[in-house]
Amino acid sequence: MTEDTIALRALLEKGSDATFLREMIGFAAQRLMELETDGLCGAGHGERSADRRNQRNGYRERDWQTRAGSVELRIPKLRKGSYFPAFLEPRRLAEKALTAVVQEAYIQGISTRSVDDLVKAMGMEGISKSQVSRLCGEIDERVQTFLNRPIEGEWPYIWLDATYVKARRDHRIVSVAVIVAVGVNSDGRREVLGMTVGHSEAEPFWVEFLRSLARRGLRGVKLVVSDAHEGLKAAITKILGATWQRCRVHFMRNALAYAGKTQRRIVSAWVGTAFAQDDTAAARKQWREVADQARPRVPKLAALMDDAEADVLAYMGFPAQHRAKLHSTNPLERLNGEIKRRSEVVGIFPNEDAVTRLIGALLLEQNDEWAVQRARYMSLETIAPLSDDPIVSLPSLAA
């Protein structure tokens, strides 16, 4: 019998403990679903808003089997389309991490009012520091093993993105950046490669993070996709010797800021003609033509395009089959959305270790989901030629 099974049986034998844990999980899950549904509708429950895109249409009951037993959920229904919470897939470690972060904030007396209300609603006031410490230690061990595991093989493509959360440091509330790295290896499989928490996005921060990945074995990187973070481009060149792809979506937001409100759709279509080209040479030629035509009327837009040309069009030099996934950080959108939803439940993290605990657990479980997917993120036939290993690069073997 495994230790987890023994611990679960002992917990269930304590009726009150099992009850409050089920209530806690159910309360947090319900809040997550309400937040997700508000986002899909464009407005809160009963709120009048011009931005509303959809409306609620009641609830449907569902039992959710967790390690603490069956939790009754009321899943919101929508008038248009359907909604099903992603967390109903098995997420036991993230479940524990959310529990641990909420408990830690409460036990240290530095939680927000919403966390205090959550704890009281769950009947958890009597929880001890030793209980919280044991739970945190169990999660931290698994998360740290995952985040520090060796990185094997070649990784032609890397995506980097930052999400900001609030945490307490030295009795102050500060905004900290959570950096996540995701890569695709020479087998076409996607994995979470690492994460870190930092206070500055200057070059030394990026250099240290990329060095930590390199020390764990990261190699064979051809393209790194990210937003225009300060110092990142220089760090990529220095540590990985790879090409940098500036996120096209973020670039377009910056570009449209120079256009009047009535002209933004026109400018977007205008610049987009460069992205519709078949190869790098044609894309750059069209890009320069658009910049030259914009120069007399919108000189700041033209200057931005001049500076960003090589970085925004870098993905055009890679296989056409990959370009839809390479031009932006959009492949990380779902992952970042899950991070934000869980962070909103906590509100303010009690410390940076709690940030790593919760988000690291989410990343570990996302990585497990990707590992069991049958379909590759990119096909062997198209990604094998990017390998530095001449054997892997042979088309006959890739087939």
N, C-alpha and C positions, 0 to 999 in steps of 0.2 A: 504493500500500500504506500503510495507516495506521501511525502510530507504535506503537500497541498491538500490531499484528500483527508489526512488526519486532522489538519488544521480546520478544514471545513466542517468535519463531523463535530469537532470540539466546539466550534462556533455555533452550530445549529443546536447543540445540546443546551446552550445558554439562550433561552427563548428571547429575552429582552435584547441581547446583543444582535441576534439575527434579525429581529424586527427593525431595530433602528438602522442597521446597514441596508436592509431592503428599502426602507423608507428614504434613506439618503440617496441611494442609486435612482429610485423612482423620481424623487424631487428634482435632482440634477438633470436626469434624462428629459423630464417634462419641460424644464427651462430651456434646454438645448433645442427641443423640437419647436417651442414657441419662437425662439430666436430665428431658427431656420425658416419657419413659416412666415414670420414677419418680413424676412429678406426676400422671399419668393413673391409675396404680395405687394411689396413696396411700401407697406404701412403696417402699423400695429393693429391689434385686435380692436375693432370698433372705432378706429381712428379715421377721420376724414382727411384725405390727402389727394392732391392733384397727381401725385406720383404713383398712386395705387395701380397695380397691374393685374391683380387677382383678388379673389375674396374667399374667405373660409366657408366651409359647407359642413359643419359639424365635426364629429370625431368617430373613429372606429376603435374598438377595444382590441388589445392584443396582450398576451402574456409573454414576458421576456424572461428567458431562463438565464439566471446569473449564478455566480458561485455561492451567493447567499440565499438562493431559492428563486421562486417565481415572483416577478414584479409586474403588477398590472399597469399597463400604459394606455393612455388615450391619445391616439395618433391623429393629428389634425387632417381633415380632408379639404380639398380645394375645389372650387366650382369649375376651374379650367385646368386640365391636366391632372396629374397625380403627385403625391408626395409620400416618400418612404425614407425614414431617417437612416443615414449610412451607419450610425453606431449600432444598429441592431445586428449587424454582422458581429461575430465574436470578437470582443475587444477587452478581454479580461484584464490585461496589464494596464491599459489606459484607464479602465474603470478604477483599479486600485490607485493609480497615480492621481486621478482627480480627487478621490477620497483622501489621500495622504496630504495633498496640498491644502485642501479645505481644512482638514483637521489641524495641520501645522500652523496655519494662520490663526486659527481660533485658540489653540493651546498657548501660543506666544502672546496672545492679547493684542495683536496688531491687525486683526481682520477688519474688513469693511462692514458696514451695517448689513449689506445684503448677505455676506457670508455668515454673520452672526444670526440673522433670521433663518438662514438655511440650516445652521447647526441646531438651533432651538427647535425648528420644525421636525428635525430628525431625532430629537431627544438625545443628543450627544454630549450634553454638558459635562457628564461625569468621566469623559475619556481622559486617560492619563498620558503623561509625557512618554513613558516607557512604551505604551502601545503605539503611539505615533512614531517613535524612534524605530521600533521593530519594522513597522510597515514601510517607512521611508528607506530603511537599510535594505530590505528585500527588493524593492523596486530599483534603488540606485545601483545595486550590484548587477542586475540584468541590463539596465540602460547603459552603464559604463562599459560592460563587456561588449555590447553591441556597437557603441560609438568608437571604441578603441580596437575593434577587430582588424586583422590584416586585410588589406585591399589587394586582391590577386587579379592578375591578367591586365589587359589593356582597356582603357576607357576613352574612346575617341571623343565623346561628347560629355560636357559637364554643364549643368545649370546651377546657378547660384541666385538666391533671393533672400531678402531680408524682411522680417516681420517684427513690428515693434510692440512691446508689452510693457506694462507698468510693474515695477518691483521696488521693494524697500531696500535701501542701502544707507548705512550710517544714520538711521532714524529719519531719512528723507525718502520721498517717493521720486523715483527717477524713471526715465524711459530708456529701456535697453533694447538693443537690436539682437534678434535671434536669426542667425545666418544658417541656412540649410543648403547643403550640396547634394545634388542628385546626378547620377551618371548613367550612361548606357555603355555596356562593355562590348567587346568584339564578338560576343554571341548574340548581340541584339537585345540583351536583358537589361532591365532598369533596376537600379538599387539606390537606396539612400546611403550616401558615402560618409556623411558626417554633419555635425552641427556645432555651433559655438555661440556664446553669449558675449556681447561686447558693448562698450559705451561710446566708441568712436569708430568711424569708418575710414580713418586715415590709412595711408599705405602700410605702416607697420602692423596694423591689425590684420589686414588682408594677407600680408606676407607670412605672418605667424600661422594663420589658419591654413593657408595653402601648403606651408612647410609641414604642418602636422599631418595633412593628407599624404604628402610625399613620403614622409617618414614611415607611414603605415603601408606604403607600397604603390601609391597612385602613379601610373605611368601611361605613356601612349596617348596623352591628351592632344587632340587636334583643334578643338573649338570649345571655348567657354562662353556661355550665354548668360547675360545678366543685365540689370539696369546700369546706368552710368554712375556707379558708386565712386566716390572720391578715392583715388589711389589704387583702384582695383586693376586697371589696365596695366600699370607699371608692374604690379605684383604678379600678374599672370605671365608677363614677358620674362620677369626675373626668375620665377620659380618653376613654371611649367613650360615655358618656351612655346606657348600655344597662341592661336589667333583669338581675338576677342570679338564676340558678336554683341553689339548693343541692342537691347530689347527694342524691337520695332514698335511695339504698342506704346511703350513709354516715350519713345522718340516722337511719335505722332502727336501725343498729348502736348509735348513741349512745342512742337512746330505749330500746332493749331492755336496756341496761345498768342501767336503773332498775327493771326488772321482775325478779322472782325467776325462777329457772331453770324452774320448773314453769308459770310464767305467760307466758313469752315468746311462745309460739305464739298464745295468746289475745290478747295485747296487739298482736302483729303483725297479726292479722286485724282487730282492732278499729280500729287506725289506718288499715289498708288500705281500710276502707269509704269513707274520704274520697277516696282515689285512684280509686275506682270510679265516682264521680259524672260527669255529662256536661258540666258547665261550672263556671266559677270560683265563681259564687255558691253553687251546691249543694255544691261541695267545701268551701268555707270554712264553710258552715253546719254540715255534718257534722263537720268538724274541731273546731269549737268545742264541739259537743255531746260529742264523745269526750273533749276536754280537761276539760270541766266534770264529766263522770262520773268521770274519773280523779282529779280534784283531792282528794277526801276520802281516798282510799286511797294514791295515789302523787303527792303534791304536786310532786315534782321533775320527773316526767314531764309533768305539766300545765303547769308553768312553762316547760319546754323547748318544748312545743308552742305556747304563747303567743308565745314569742320567735321561733320559726321559721316560723310560719304563712305569712306573705307570701312568704318565700324558697323554702320547700319546694313551695308550690302555684303558683309563678310560671308554670310551664309550661302550666298549665290555660288561660291566656289566649291560647294559640297554637293553630293548626289541629289538630284532633283527629287527623288523619292523621300528624302529626309527633310527637305526645306520647310515644309509646313510645321514641323516640330522644332525647327532650329531658329526661326527668326525672332522668337520672343520667349519670355519666361512663362507663357500661358500653360505649358505642361505641369507647372507647379500650382496652378490656381486652386484645384480641389484640395490639395494638401494644405495650402495656406489658409483656405477657408475653414478647414477642420481645426487648425491651430487657433484661429481667431475665435471660433465658436467656443472651444474649451476654455480659452483665456478669458472670455467675457463672463463665464460662469464664476471664475475665481475673482475677477476684477483687478485686484492688486496682489501680486505674488509676495509672500512673506520674505523671500530672499532669492538670490539667483540660482541657488541649488534647486529650489522648487520649480523654477522655470525649466531647467534642464531635465528635472524628473518628469514633469508632465509632458512636455513637448518631445523629449527623448522617447518616452513610452509610446506616444502617438506615431513617431517615425519608425520605431521598431515594428509596430503592428502593420503599418503601411508597407514596410519592406517585406514582411511575411506574406502579405496579400499579393504583392507583385511576384514573389518567388513561386507561388503556386499557380499563377496564370498560365494557361497552355500556350497562348499566342505570344510571340516575341513582340517587344515594342518596336523593333526594326528588324527587317528580314536579314538572315545570314548572307544571302546573295548580294545585298546592297551594302552591308557594313563591313564584310570581310576584307574588301580591297583597301580599307583605311588602315589596316593593321600594319605595324612595323615588322611583324614576324612574317618572313617570306613564305613560310609553309601555310600559315593561316590565310595569307592573301591570295593563295591560288584559287582562281575561279572554280576549278573542278572540285576542290574540297568544299568550297562555300556552297556549291549546289547540293 
